[in-house]
Amino acid sequence: MSLENAPPEIKLAVDLIMLLEENTIEAATVLAALEIVKRDFQKKLQSAQENSSAD
């Protein structure tokens, strides 16, 4: 499968991997940062779902 036809989450993952590797960030730092990002976006998703169910 070419990246051109890949789902958006795959494209984003590839972009993030390239960015992190180009900046030679340590794996432990990357994983810690990704956990913070994941929690933040989970809260945003939950908030959006709660707002849409209130409509």
C-alpha positions as CSV (number, residue, x, y, z in Angstrom):
1,M,0.0,0.0,0.0
2,S,1.4,3.4,-0.9
3,L,1.3,6.2,1.6
4,E,-0.8,8.2,-0.8
5,N,-3.7,5.8,-0.3
6,A,-3.1,5.2,3.4
7,P,-5.6,6.2,6.1
8,P,-5.0,9.6,7.7
9,E,-3.8,8.1,10.9
10,I,-1.0,6.2,9.1
11,K,0.0,9.4,7.2
12,L,0.2,11.3,10.5
13,A,2.1,8.5,12.2
14,V,4.7,8.4,9.4
15,D,5.1,12.2,9.6
16,L,5.5,12.1,13.3
17,I,8.1,9.4,13.1
18,M,10.1,11.3,10.5
19,L,9.9,14.5,12.6
20,L,11.1,12.7,15.7
21,E,13.8,10.8,14.0
22,E,15.1,13.8,12.2
23,N,15.5,15.6,15.5
24,T,17.2,12.6,17.1
25,I,15.0,12.7,20.2
26,E,15.6,9.8,22.6
27,A,13.0,7.0,22.6
28,A,12.1,7.4,26.3
29,T,11.5,11.1,25.8
30,V,9.3,10.5,22.7
31,L,7.2,7.9,24.5
32,A,6.7,10.1,27.6
33,A,5.7,13.0,25.3
34,L,3.3,10.8,23.4
35,E,1.6,9.7,26.6
36,I,1.0,13.3,27.4
37,V,-0.3,14.0,23.9
38,K,-2.6,10.9,24.1
39,R,-4.1,12.0,27.4
40,D,-4.7,15.5,26.0
41,F,-6.5,14.2,22.9
42,Q,-8.5,11.6,24.8
43,K,-9.9,14.5,27.0
44,K,-10.6,16.5,23.8
45,L,-12.4,13.6,22.2
46,Q,-14.4,12.9,25.4
47,S,-15.4,16.5,25.7
48,A,-16.5,16.6,22.0
49,Q,-18.5,13.4,22.4
50,E,-20.2,14.8,25.5
51,N,-21.0,18.1,23.7
52,S,-22.5,16.2,20.7
53,S,-24.6,14.0,22.9
54,A,-26.0,17.0,24.7
55,D,-27.4,18.4,21.4
